[in-house]
Amino acid sequence: MNKFLVILFHTYMSKLKSKSFIITTIISTIFILGITNIQSIIDMFDKEEEKIVAVYDEQNAAFPLIQQQLASTGDSLKAERVDTTEGIEEKIESGEYEGLLNVSFDEEGLPSGEYKASSITDNETITQLEQALQQIKVGIATSQLGLTQEQIATLYEPIQFDVIALQESAKSAEELNQARGLVYVLLFVIYFSVILYASMIATDVAVEKSSRVMEILISSASPIMHMFGKILGIALLSLTQLTFWIVVASISLRGNIEGMTGGMFEYFGVGDIAVSTIIFAVVFFLLGYFLYATFAAFLGSLVSRIEEIQQIILPMTLLIVAGFMIAMFGLNNPDNSFIQVTSFIPFFAPMIMFLRVGMLEVPIWEIGLSIGILIATIVLLAMFGAKVYRGGVLMYGKSSSLKDIKKALQLSKDR
């Protein structure tokens, strides 16, 4: 037991002090602080200088309405009427004007526009001008038809469309949108965390083999003890890093929560996170980690060069990516039969069953069955992986493919 703890804490401390871990933690922390303070950052850069668009309207029929439309948006874009287009292009090049809007009318009295600018990359300005002209055209066309302002307002009033779930326990449309946004974020956390820490195990094993340190280690402790010491050591490392990020995000959110209302913050359910969702996120994260970490450990034992790591763990990576892509598909239709079936497939369950639990009222027996299948798969994979690891750590030379598993099993029997 003492040897196991030595391996566990050596793995934990060596990774905790490594430059790559410290740099990754710092960069990720800066990113988290940026996301949780996004409203303050937006407000800081939102003080844009006033942009003026020159408008040539020979009849002066559209310009007052364009001014009114732009003023109603409350943005920094302003319109200024010009009597001629001569010399305007030079003023655009010098920066005096953002662009030139040339307004003309057809035989029916309906407006059309032509916009000139140094560059047409400013899509926001173009869209605002186009929408302003569109509103003017609609107003002129409806007035020609003899419609009153009240009739026009009624025509463009959004239709009332309520969505009601018949099941009492089902989430409302607003709750479902919040759950969808929250699950989306947590799925990314699970996906990147599992793939990062599982790959870290495979790389660590390969590094020790390439430096011949492995031969010394397995002479003092059994390969099985070494394998699970690494898995739990990096699990402890991942929990340390994630806990640090959660604390940083919580403190930052607490200071900005008042400004995080409406818009995307309402969609992502900031400040209204169900405790059960967080619990299931932790449970499925840990199960997913141990599943893929065990897989990565015995795959890493098959190679003796760091350059071969990405090739040997490709099947594992594809499984994680496939599970993530299925989960992304399921965000818009979590009740889909395909999503229900794949939530019980162990390599997909950490993300897909969590998706269902976060967005739907899933029966307890289904959650229990999925977790039970996951745990059973982890145990079976650990037993099989331990045998492969025992022989794999003694294999040197170039790794050709997953066929080396058979060779590793044979070496394991011979020991």
C-alpha positions, 0 to 999 in steps of 0.5 A: 500500500505504501508503494502505491501511495508513493506512486500516486503522490509522485505522479500528482506532485510531478505533474502539479509542478510541471511547467506545462501544467502551470502554463495551462492553468494560468492560460485557462484561468485568464480565459475563465476570468475573461468569460466571467467578466465578458460584460465589463469587457464589452462595455469597455470597448463599446465606446465607439466613435461616431460613424457618419454615412453620407446620403445622396437623396436627390428628392430628399424623400428618404433621408429624414426617414433614414435619420429617424430609423438610425436614431431609433437604434441608439447606435453610433451610426449617423446619416448626413445628407449631401447635395452632390456625390462629387468629391465624396469618394475622397472624403471616404478615403480620408475617413471623414465619411464611413461610406456613401448611400445613394438613394433612388426611386423607381416608377412606383415610388419605391426606394432602392440603395447603392452603398459605396465604402472603402471596404465592405467588411463592416457588415453591421453598418451595411445591415443597418442601412439596408434595414432602414431602407427596407422599413421605408419601402414597407411604409411607402408600399403600405401607405399606397395600399391605403393601410392605416398605421394601426393596420400596419402595426397589427400586420407586423405584430409577432404572432403569439405562439405558446409551447406547453408540455403535457407532462407535469414534470417536464421543463418549460420552454424557458427552463429547457433553453437554460438547461440546453445552454448550461449542458452545452458548457458542461459538455465542453468541460467534460469533453476537453477534460477527459481527452486532456487528462487521459492523453496525459496518462498515455504520454506519461507512461510513454515518457517513462518507457522511453527513458528506461525509468519504467524498468526501475519502477516495475522492479520495485512495484507491480505494473498493476500498482503502477498503472492505477497509481498513475490513473488516481494520481492524475485524477487527483491532479484533474480535481485540483485543477478543476476545483481551482477553476471553479473557485476562480469562476465562482468568485468572478461570477459573484462580482458580475452576476448582476450584469449577467441578465438577459441575452446569452446569459439568460440562455446559459442559465447563469445564476440558476444552476440546479444542484442535481445538474452539478452533481451529475456533471461531477459523477459522469465526469469522474466515470468518463475519466476513469473509463478513458484513463484506463483505456489510455494507460494500457494504450500508452504502455504499448509504445516506447516513443512519445512520437507514437502516442497520438497514433496509438490513442487515435481510437480512444480520441475518435470515441470521445469525439464521436460521443461529443458530436452525438451529444451536440446533435442531441442538444436540439432533440434529447428525446430522440431514440438514437440519443436514448440508445447511445446514452447506454453505450459506455464510451458515449454515456458520460456525455450523452446520459448527462445531456439527457439528465440535464435537459429531461426528466429521466427515470431513475432506473435509466440513470442507474442502469447507465451508471451501472454499465459504465462502472462494469465497463470500467472494471472489465477494462481495468482487468483487461488493461492491467494484463495488457499494461503488465506486458506492454511496459516491457515492450520496446521498439517501434509500435506497429498497431493495436495488434501489439495488444496480443503480444503484450498479453502474451508477455503478461502470461509469461511473467 
